[in-house]
Amino acid sequence: MPRIPLYNRIGTPSQEIRGQSVGPRASIDAFASPSRAVVQLGQSIGAAGQRYSQQMTQFEAKKAQIEFDFAMAEKDAETDRVYRESAMDYTRQSSDFRRTNTDTSTDGFRRGHDELNTRFIKDLDARNDLTPNQKTDIKGRLMPTFIAESNRGTGEAFARGQVVRSQVAKDSIFNMIGQARQYHPSHPERKRLVGEIEADILKAERDGLTTGFSVQSVRTAFEQGDIDNRILAATTDQQLDEISDDIMS
């Protein structure tokens, strides 16, 4: 640094001082401020971009969730519609089958009705407008209807069988009564037939068959028939008196 002489009041130099800048000096902050502003602006833009990206991600996720929920609701509604239509269609087919069915055995009815169920399920599985899950759901919901219709038809077949079995039992008992009447009350064959008749009547009652006979009614009928035969065969007053005493007893 050059030394500048310092003059006193009388004009002579008295001391030297180190030279310093006498012009205005620019602050370093003045140079740093624009750069800092640029950095801050970049940071602000970056934060805004990050917020925008997050918002778009949230928007897309929410949109996808709404679309998924709507699609599932629409699928469930469609499944419900097909189920209701299928239930009505199946009930109609099953009713038609039961109305025209003449099986008198439960096994015979079940075989025919199971074939109807199998065809109905195959037709449902062949549909192209349903997903496998929808088909499984619909078939599962139809199962109680399948069981109810099968049980109803089985009961109807059993009732038809009971009518046939009742008539057969009635005819058999009536036939044995006719055979037994041909014998004297003390005849071994008469006693055997009466025993079979009473056993068949009790079995029919146990099986729920309607024959129109009871053990007591058959016994009374035999007694009345025997008395009638004795009256017709009587040739003396004494025989009639004996018959009268037997009736009173």
C-alpha positions in Angstrom: 0.0 0.0 0.0 1.4 3.5 -0.8 1.8 5.8 2.1 0.2 9.2 1.9 1.7 12.1 3.8 -0.5 13.8 6.3 -0.1 17.5 6.4 -0.7 19.5 9.5 -2.3 22.9 9.7 1.0 24.7 8.7 1.4 22.5 5.6 4.2 20.2 6.7 3.8 16.5 6.7 3.5 15.1 10.2 2.7 11.3 9.8 1.9 8.7 7.3 -1.2 6.6 7.3 -2.0 3.4 5.4 -4.0 4.1 2.3 -7.7 3.0 2.2 -10.3 2.8 -0.5 -12.3 6.0 -0.6 -14.9 4.9 -3.1 -18.3 3.1 -2.3 -17.8 -0.6 -1.7 -20.6 -3.1 -2.9 -22.0 -5.5 -0.2 -21.5 -9.3 -0.9 -25.2 -9.7 -0.1 -26.0 -7.7 -3.2 -24.4 -10.4 -5.3 -25.8 -13.2 -3.3 -29.4 -12.0 -3.3 -30.2 -12.8 -6.9 -28.7 -16.3 -6.7 -30.6 -17.0 -3.5 -33.8 -15.8 -5.0 -33.3 -18.1 -7.9 -32.6 -21.0 -5.6 -35.7 -20.2 -3.5 -37.8 -19.9 -6.7 -36.5 -23.3 -7.8 -37.3 -24.7 -4.4 -40.8 -23.3 -4.5 -41.3 -24.6 -8.0 -40.0 -28.0 -6.9 -42.3 -28.1 -3.8 -45.3 -27.1 -5.9 -44.4 -29.8 -8.4 -44.1 -32.4 -5.7 -47.5 -31.3 -4.2 -49.0 -31.5 -7.7 -47.6 -35.0 -8.2 -48.9 -36.1 -4.9 -52.3 -34.6 -5.6 -52.5 -36.3 -9.0 -51.4 -39.6 -7.4 -54.2 -39.3 -4.8 -56.7 -38.3 -7.5 -55.8 -41.2 -9.7 -56.0 -43.6 -6.8 -59.4 -42.2 -5.7 -60.7 -42.4 -9.3 -59.5 -46.0 -9.6 -61.2 -46.8 -6.3 -64.5 -45.2 -7.4 -64.4 -47.0 -10.7 -63.7 -50.3 -9.0 -66.5 -49.8 -6.5 -68.9 -48.9 -9.3 -67.8 -51.9 -11.3 -68.3 -54.2 -8.3 -71.7 -52.7 -7.5 -72.8 -53.1 -11.1 -71.5 -56.7 -11.1 -73.4 -57.5 -7.9 -76.6 -56.0 -9.3 -76.3 -58.0 -12.5 -75.7 -61.2 -10.5 -78.8 -60.5 -8.4 -80.8 -60.0 -11.6 -79.7 -63.2 -13.2 -80.3 -65.1 -9.9 -83.9 -63.8 -9.7 -84.5 -64.7 -13.3 -82.9 -68.1 -12.9 -84.9 -68.8 -9.7 -88.2 -68.0 -11.5 -87.3 -70.0 -14.5 -86.2 -73.1 -12.5 -89.3 -73.0 -10.3 -91.5 -72.9 -13.4 -89.6 -75.9 -15.0 -89.7 -77.8 -11.7 -93.5 -77.1 -11.3 -94.2 -78.4 -14.8 -92.2 -81.5 -14.1 -94.0 -82.2 -10.8 -97.4 -81.6 -12.4 -96.9 -84.1 -15.1 -94.9 -86.7 -13.1 -96.6 -89.9 -12.3 -93.9 -91.7 -10.3 -95.2 -93.5 -7.2 -91.8 -94.1 -5.7 -89.5 -91.4 -4.3 -86.4 -92.9 -6.0 -88.2 -92.7 -9.4 -89.1 -89.1 -8.9 -85.6 -88.1 -7.7 -83.9 -89.6 -10.7 -86.1 -87.6 -13.1 -85.9 -84.4 -11.1 -82.1 -84.7 -10.7 -81.8 -84.8 -14.5 -83.8 -81.6 -14.7 -81.4 -80.0 -12.2 -78.3 -81.2 -14.1 -79.6 -79.7 -17.4 -80.4 -76.4 -15.7 -77.0 -76.1 -14.2 -75.3 -77.0 -17.5 -77.3 -74.2 -19.2 -76.2 -71.8 -16.6 -72.5 -72.8 -16.9 -72.7 -72.3 -20.7 -73.6 -68.6 -20.4 -71.0 -66.3 -21.7 -72.3 -63.1 -20.0 -71.3 -64.3 -16.5 -68.0 -64.8 -14.9 -67.1 -68.0 -13.1 -67.5 -66.3 -9.8 -71.0 -65.1 -10.7 -72.0 -68.6 -11.9 -70.7 -70.1 -8.6 -72.6 -67.4 -6.6 -75.9 -68.0 -8.5 -75.7 -71.8 -8.2 -75.0 -71.5 -4.5 -78.0 -69.2 -4.0 -80.2 -71.6 -6.1 -79.3 -74.6 -4.0 -82.0 -74.1 -1.4 -84.6 -73.8 -4.2 -83.3 -77.1 -5.7 -83.6 -78.9 -2.4 -87.1 -77.4 -1.6 -88.5 -78.4 -5.1 -87.0 -81.9 -4.8 -88.4 -82.4 -1.3 -91.8 -81.1 -2.5 -91.9 -83.4 -5.5 -90.6 -86.4 -3.4 -93.5 -85.8 -1.0 -96.0 -85.8 -3.8 -94.5 -89.0 -5.3 -94.7 -90.6 -1.8 -98.4 -89.5 -1.5 -99.2 -91.1 -4.9 -97.4 -94.2 -3.8 -99.4 -94.3 -0.5 -102.7 -94.2 -2.5 -101.6 -97.2 -4.6 -100.3 -99.1 -1.6 -103.5 -98.3 0.4 -105.6 -99.7 -2.4 -103.5 -102.8 -2.7 -103.7 -103.4 1.1 -107.4 -102.8 1.1 -108.0 -105.2 -1.8 -105.8 -107.8 -0.1 -107.6 -107.6 3.3 -111.0 -107.7 1.6 -110.0 -110.8 -0.4 -108.8 -112.6 2.8 -112.1 -111.6 4.6 -114.0 -113.3 1.8 -111.9 -116.4 2.1 -112.2 -116.6 5.8 -116.0 -116.4 5.7 -116.1 -119.6 3.8 -114.9 -121.5 6.9 -116.5 -122.2 10.3 -115.3 -119.9 13.1 -113.4 -122.8 14.7 -111.8 -124.0 11.5 -107.9 -123.7 11.5 -107.8 -122.0 8.1 -110.4 -119.4 9.3 -108.2 -118.7 12.4 -105.1 -118.4 10.2 -106.7 -116.0 7.8 -108.1 -113.8 10.6 -104.7 -113.6 12.1 -103.2 -112.4 8.8 -106.0 -110.0 8.3 -105.5 -108.4 11.7 -101.7 -108.3 11.2 -102.1 -106.6 7.8 -104.5 -104.0 9.2 -102.0 -103.1 12.0 -99.1 -102.9 9.5 -101.2 -100.7 7.2 -102.0 -98.3 10.1 -98.3 -98.2 11.0 -97.3 -97.4 7.4 -99.9 -94.6 7.1 -102.1 -96.5 4.7 -105.9 -96.0 4.4 -107.7 -99.3 4.1 -111.1 -98.5 5.7 -110.6 -101.5 8.0 -109.7 -101.8 11.7 -109.1 -104.8 13.8 -112.2 -104.2 15.8 -114.4 -103.5 12.7 -113.2 -106.8 11.1 -113.9 -108.8 14.3 -117.4 -107.2 14.6 -118.0 -108.0 10.9 -117.1 -111.6 11.4 -119.3 -111.9 14.4 -122.2 -110.4 12.6 -121.6 -112.6 9.6 -121.4 -115.7 11.7 -124.7 -114.8 13.5 -126.4 -114.2 10.2 -125.2 -117.6 8.9 -126.4 -119.2 12.1 -129.8 -117.6 11.8 -130.1 -118.7 8.2 -129.1 -122.2 9.1 -131.3 -122.5 12.2 -134.2 -125.0 11.9 -135.6 -124.9 15.5 -136.6 -122.4 18.1 -134.0 -123.7 20.4 -131.3 -122.8 17.9 -132.7 -119.3 17.6 -132.8 -118.9 21.4 -129.1 -119.9 21.6 -128.3 -117.3 18.9 -130.3 -114.7 20.9 -128.4 -115.5 24.1 -125.0 -115.2 22.2 -126.1 -111.8 20.9 -127.1 -110.6 24.3 -123.8 -111.8 25.8 
